[in-house]
């Protein structure tokens, strides 16, 4: 191999220079393999087994014995020990690991290739028979091997590249290689998504995809991402919700419909917020928000049972019981319980502000009505304390422009949000079906937007026209998939459950 250039007397290697040298060494090994007739980047490999299945199927193999069974496995070399004419590698695939037993007497000249040209991180395929060592380790006694992919970068455990949590998110591929817990998190996420779809499909809900690019961003109070269609010379928004298009489908005659997909909101980044996230929205004709509460707790409990094996789980050291039925309480009740303030008694905003300041609660200027102040009090004094699943009912009308007016409580709407471990996990309404009322609500939102509220929506004329055709009484529900998966995987940050979260560029 090529010798390194001499360094000055005072030279000290940097992490970058060491990585560069390691890469150069591995490139040389790749070229050496090629010169010896071994392609360092193979096209394919025929395998017979995966690691977990081998471990399970041959658990009965006694220590120190062999089984006359030919197997072929492939995976990534995680560790390697070379001891003269013997070597032991740990090979990992998606399902688990197995030890490779390598001896010169069996492999001949190819043993030298294995011992000198194969590094941790390389992907190889092997053929051989099964043996269990005297120490009880199931192993493949290798008779043939093939380089599948020569890795030019060392694994993180060699250079501590994942000691920084941010590197786990930036280089998720490395995180998945060296952190079994991360792989399990994304397996559970996939299980949860499949379980949600299966539960809804079994109850005759139909999944229909709606547009991501929209001419009017609506269905939520959120700041949208703006883009432009060049051919049509048309400004467009990435959707902030799937709500308004799914309701159009209900107008069209689909009585049970849902969509599970990506949502985009131009908002901050935190442990519970990512600008791109996943939700499922569900709409059921001839139902109201009471029906959606029952649906929500049954759906989430079923998913939890399938993913975790129980509805009683632990989240960050706190026991959480998702067994139905869950607590139901109004926003007014919860705020009064926590603060002693009865917002139903305040006739003016000024009176509410005075009471809130006396209770050491913030009363921001943007909260320009009693209802908005109530919501502020709830978010500060109540929301973080809702650990066990709790349906919070009957929100102020001014913060719920798409929800139906409450049947018996003036100024409120039939809306609930589900809180678990202090986080909003679901949001649902008895949907507003009156086109005249809906127009008035949207016009108020448009006025707020014109006044500088970047989260306020405008008037969606096509949606109002759809309502004028006629939408049946409908219950609607949205569940945040990422926050639900955080709960089911005991993950403290939303970035732990999104494979590739949005990150600020390095440098």
N, C-alpha and C positions, 0 to 999 in steps of 0.2 A: 504493500500500500504506500501511497505517496507520503513522504515525510513532511512534517510541518515546518514552516519557515521559522528560523530562530527569532526569539523575542529579545528585547532589550532587558538589561539587568533589573530595571525597576518595574517591569510589566506585570500586571496582575489581571487575570482573566475576569471578564464581566459575564453576567448571565447570558447576555446576547451573544458574546463571542463563543461561549461554551456551547450554546445551542447551535450556532453556525458550524462549529467543528463537529459536533455530533451528527448533524445533518450531512456534512461532507463525508464523514466516515460511512454513514449508511448508504449514501449514493455510491461509494466505492464498492460496498458489499453487493449492491444491486447489480453493478457492472460485472463484478466477479461471478455472480450467479449466471448472468447472461453468457459470459465467456465459457462457463462450464456446462452450458446447455440447459440451464434452468431459467425459464421466463419469469422475471420478478413480478409480473402483473398478468395473472392467468385469466383465461376466458370463462371457465366454469369448473365445477368439481362435483362428482357424484358422491353423495353421502347417504348413508343408510340410517343413521341415528342422530339424535340430539342428546345433549348431556343429561338433562333432567330425566329423560326416559330411560337412558342407560342406568343411571343411578337407582331409579325405582325398580326397573325390571330385574336387576341383578344384585339386589340388596342381600340375597341369600348366599352369595358367593363367599365361601369361608376364607379367612386370612391365610395367606401363603399358598393359595391355589389358583389354577388357571382354568379358563373355560374355552373349549375349542369352538369358538364362534368368531367369525370374521366380521369386523365392523369398520365403517368409514365415517370419520367425524371431521368437522372443520370449525375453525374459530380463531380467536386472537390469543397469541401467546402473552400471558400475564406475568408469569415468573419463569425463570430458568436457572437450573443448577447443573453445572458440568463438572464431573468428578472423574477425570482420566478417561476410561473407556465406557463410563456410564453417564447418563444425563437424565434429569427429571424436569419436565416442563409442565406448567399449568395452562391448560387450554380452555378458553371460555367462549361459549356461544350465547345467544339471547336467553337460553333457559337455565344455564348454570355452568359448572366447571367440571373438568375431569383431568386427572394426571396422565401425562405421557411418560412411559418408560422406554428409554432409548439406550441401546447398547451397540457397541461397535461390532461385536460378533454377529449380530443380526443384520445390521445396516451396511456393513462394509465401508466403502469409500464415501458413501453419502452421509455417514456419521460425522465426518470432518466438516462437511458443508453445514450440517445442522448446528454443530457446536460452535462454529466460527462465524457463520454468515447469517444466522437467524437471531434476531433481537426481540426483546420484549416489545410488544406492540405489533409485530408482524402477524399477518393472517396466513395460516397454513392449513393444509388438509393432510390427513394421515389415514393409512390402512393398517390394520393389525388385529390382534386378538385381545381378549380381556383377561386380566389377572388382578388379584387383590394382594397387596403387599402384606408383609408380616405385621405392619402397623395398622392395617385395615383400610388402606387407601385404594379405592377402585381405580384401575389404571388401564390404559390401552398400551399393550406391548407393540411398539411400532415396527412394521416390516417394510413399509414404504411411506414416503412423504413427498409433498409438493408445496412449493412456495405459491401462495395465491396472491398476496399483496405485500410488497416490501414497504414498511412504514418508514418514512424519512424523519419523523418527529418522535422523540421519546415520550412515553406515557407521563402523565402529570406527577405520579409519585416519584419520578426521577428529578423533577425540578420544582415541585411544590407550586405548580401553576394554578391550582384550585384552592389554595389557602385563602385567597380573596374571593368572597362570595360573589362579587360581580363577575369574576371570570367564569363561574359556574353558569351564569346566564349568557354571557357573551360566547362562550365556547361550550355550548350544551353537549356537543358530540363527545368532548372529553369527560364532562361530568357523567354522562351516561355510561361511558366505558368503565370508570373507576368507582362509581357510586351506585351500588345496587338499590339503595333506597330511592334514588331518582327514577330508575327504571320502573320500580314498583309503583311510584306515584303516577306515572303516565299509563301504566297498565290499568290502574284503578280508574283513572280518568276515562279511558276507553270503555271499561266495563260500565261506568256510570252513564255515559252517553248512550251506549247500546241498551242499557236497562230502561232509560227514559223513553227511547223510541219504541222499545218493545211494549212497555206499559201502555203508552198512548195508542199504538197500533192495535193492540188487543181490545181496546175500547172504542174502536171504529173512528179514531181521529186520523185524518188524512194529512200527510206532510206535503206541503206545496212550497216551492221556492219563490221568493219575491225579489224585486230589484234591489241591488246594492247601490247603484247609481240612481239618484232621484232628483227631480227638478225642484222639489220642495221638501226640506227636511222636517219631518214631524213625527209625532207619536211619543215624544218625551220632551222634557226641558233639558236641553244639552247644547253645547256649542259644537256645530258640525265641522268636518273637514270639507273644504271647498276645492273642486277641481274644474276642468273645462274640457268639453268635447269639441275637438277642432273642426270636424266635418260639419257638424250642425251649428258651430259657433254658439255653443250653449253652456252657460254655467251650470254645474251639477254639484250635488252633495253626496258624500258617502252617508249611508243611512245611519240614523241614530236610534232607530227602532224598526221592527217589522210590523208594528201595530196597524197602521192605516191601510196597508195593502192586504193584510190578512182579514181586516174587517170588510174590505171590498169583496173578498171571496165569500164571506158570510152573506153579504147582500146578494151575491150571485147564486146562492143556494147551497153552499157547502156548510152543513150544520155543525160539524166538528172538524176543525182544521188547526194545524200547528206548523211552526217552522223552527228548526234548530240551526242556528247559524251565527255568523260574525256580525258584530255591531261596532261602530266607530264613533268615538266621541273625543273631541279636541279638548281634553281636560288634563289635569295634573296626573303625575305618576306617584303612587304610594304603595304600601303593602297591600292595599285593597282596591287599587285602581290601576288599570292599564288602558291606554287609548283604544286598543283593539281587544275586544273580549267576545265571549260566546254566551248567548242566551237561548232559551226556548220560550216561545210565546204560544199560548194555547187559547183558542176561542171556541165556546160552546153555545150554540143557539138555545133559547128558551131556558137559560140559566141565569143566576145572579151571583153576587159576590159570596153569598153563603155557600152556594154549590161549589164555587172555586176554592173556598177554604177546605172543604171536605176533600176535593180532588187533590189539593196541594199536599195535605198531610199524608194522604194515602200514597201518593206518588213518591214523595221524598222518603217516607218510611220504607216503601218497597225497594227503592234504589239502595238505601242504606243497608237493608237486610242482604241484598244480593252482593254488594261490594264488600261489606264489613262482616257479614255473617250474623249481625245483631243490630237492634235499634238502640242499644245502649253503648255509647262510645265515649272515648276520652279525647278532648281537644286541648292541647297545651296544658296538660295537667288537671283539667277540669272535666268532671263527668257531665255528659249531656245525654238526655233521654229523649229520643225521637219517636217513642212509642205513642201513637195517637190515643186519645185526642189531646190537642195542645191548648194552652191558655189563650183566651180571647178577651181583650180589653180595649176600650176606646182610648184615643189619644188624650182626650180631656181627662179621663180617669187616671191615666198613668202620670200625666204631668201634675195633677193635683196631689196624687199620692206622693210624688217625689219632691215637690216644691211647696205644697200648701196653697198654690195659686189656682183659683177657679177662673179660667179664661172665659167661661160662659157668662160671667158676671160683668165683664168689662164692656162698657158701652162705647168707649172711644179708644183709639190707639194710644193717646197720651196717658190714659189711666193704666193701660197694660204696661207701657214703658216704665212708668213710675213704680209699679209693683215689681217688675222684673229687676230693676236696678236695686230696689230694696232687698231683693233676694239674691243679689250678686250674680245675676244672669245677664249676658250680653243682649242688647237690643239694637242691632245695627239699623242704619237708616234705610237700607234696601228692603228690610222687612216693614213694608209700608201699610200693613193692615193688621188687625188683631189676629186673624188667622195665620198670617205669616210669622208673627211673633210667637204664637202658640207652637208652630213648627220649630222655631229656633229654640224655645225652651225644651221641647222634646229632645231635639238632637243633642243638647248639652247635658241635660239632667237625667234623661231616661235611657236613651239609645244604648250607651255603653254598658248599662246594667242588665240588659235583656239577654241573659246567658241561655236559659232554657227556651225552646221554641215558643214564640209568642206572636199571635196575630194582633197587630195594632190596627184598630178600626176607626172609620169615620173621620176622614181628613177634611181640612178646610177646602172649600170650593175653589178659592183663588190659586191654590197650588196643584189643582187636579183638573185641568181643562178638558179632559176627555172622559171623565167619570160622570155617572148619572147623579143628579141631585138626590140627597137622602130622602127616603119616603116619609120620614117623620121628624127630621132635625133640620130646621132652616139654616142655611149657610154652610152646611156640610154635604159631603158626597159619600156614596157607597163605595168605599175604597178600603183595602187593607194592604199593609206591608207585613211581611214575615221577617222577624228578627231572630237570629240564632247567634250565640257567642258575641253579642253586641254588634252584629253586622246585618244590614238589610240583605236578605236572600231572595225574596220574591215580592212582587207587586201585582195587585189585581183590582179590577173594578166590576161593578155592574155598569156595563158600557152605556155611554150616552148615545141614544138613537134618535133624538129629536134634532132635525137638521137646523131649525131656527135657533135653538139654544146653542148648538154646536158652533154656528156661525158667530153668534155673539161672543162666545168664549174665545174663539180664534181671533176675532177682531181685537179683543182686549190684549191677547198675547202679542198681536202685531203692533199695537200701540206701545207695549213695553219694549219690544225690539227696537222700534223707532226711537225710543227714549234712551237706548244704549244697553239694554239687557241682551247680551249675546246668546243667552240660553233660551230666550223666548222664541216661539215659532211664529210663522205667518199663517195666512189663510190659505188652506188647500182647497181650491175651488172644485177640483175633480172629486175629492173625498166628500165634500158637502153635497155635490150632485148625486153621488152614490147613495148617501143617506136619504136624499129626497126620493130616490127610487123605493127605499124602504128596507131597513135592517130589523130583523126580529129581535126581541129581548135577548141579550147576549151577556154572558160572563166571560171576561178575559183575564189572562194570567201571564206574567213573565217571571222566569226563574233565571238567576245568574248562575251559569254552569261553573264558572271559575271559582266563585265563592263557595258553591256547594262542594266542589272537589277539594277545596282547601279544608273544609270541615271533615270530609270523609277520609282524607289522607293525613290529617293532623299537621297541615302545612301552615306556617305562620305568615307567609307572604304569597300574594297572588302570582308573583314571578316564579314561585316554586312549582306552580301547576300549569303554567303556560310554557310550552316547549321553547319558544323563541320570543321572549318579551322585548318590547321596544326599549332600546338603550341609547343613551347619548354616545356619539362616536368618540373613540379614544383619541387622546392627543389634543 
